[in-house]
Amino acid sequence: MFCCILDFNAQDIEPRRWNPLPLKTNVAGVGYIYSGGTLLFDPSTQIRDARVNAHTTAFSFVKPIKLKNTLARIDVLIPITSGDWDGLLSGGPASVNRFGFNDPRIRFSVTIAGAPPGDAKEMQTFFKEKTKHTIWGASLAITLPLGEYYRDKLINLGRNRFAFRPQVGLLHRWSNWSFELTGSVFLFTNNNNFYDNQTKKQKPLGAIQSHIIKSFKSRIWTSFSLGYGYGGQSKLDSVSQNDTQSELLAAFSFGKTIFKNQSIKLFYLRNEALNSVGADTNSGGITWGILF
């Protein structure tokens, strides 16, 4: 339901991404994420020794639907962030605080093969009969340029552009274990009102993530995740920037069903920049969801 993400970069970590949800249900949730660490900017921005401490609250809603004989779903994610950034700008100390909406995201997903659409009882029957199975899925996510944005500021919660993310993945389950593998490409439209009246163009960014998940009889699950992303070099007014991203992500998650239709998840995420541009951050959070 929630991905471990804060928009210092485009990537995320999302275990149990391809778990099918029963028809005639909805899932709503809220989560809190803290993220802190170092941000590495392109030298042309004249920002050095930048650090961030950010608190994000995110609201989500997921609706499974039947599309002919295929299981699909639509989900919406709306994040709100309060953060402090500080560092050196043109050699002098500088700091800024931001509070407001990040860019929201809508996503449409479809199960290509492996799990037929069904209600809760039909899903339970399927999983009991198919203790070993593989599910294939695909999706398209669209990030909308509705977050807080100032054209005369370098640090913004919104990006003032659309981002399109086609995604394909698989879930292989055997007994109480699951393995997930997901590949994505982030495609960005231009920001025609970037800082100092510039136009920002950005090349696609490719990302891959994998998860190994263990389920327990006490309705508890844990996961270990790895992700990697590369690309996203930008141009400002047709001048190429030295900001190609190469980042490694690692995460651990713990989830538990606390009532018949409610669950919580705790997670830790480490983001490590492998070159001179990106984010070296530690994030942790908790989410709550309800099925109704």
Buried (B, 14 or more C-beta within 10 A) or exposed (E): BBBBBBBBBBBBBBBBBBBBBBBEBEBBBBBBBBBBBBBBBBEEBEBEEBBBBBBBBBBBBBBBBEEEEBBBBEBBBBBBBBBBBBBEBEEEEBEBEBEBBBBBBBBBBBBBEBBBBBEEEEBEEBEEEEEEBBBBBBBEBBBBBEBBBBBEEBBBBBBBBBBBBEBBBBBBBEEEEBBBBBBBBBEBBBBEBBBEEBEBBBBEBEBBBBBBBEBEEEEEBBBBBBBBBBBBBBBBEEEEBEBBBBBBBBBBBBBBBEEEEBBBBBBBBBBBBEEEBBBBBEBBBBBBBEBE
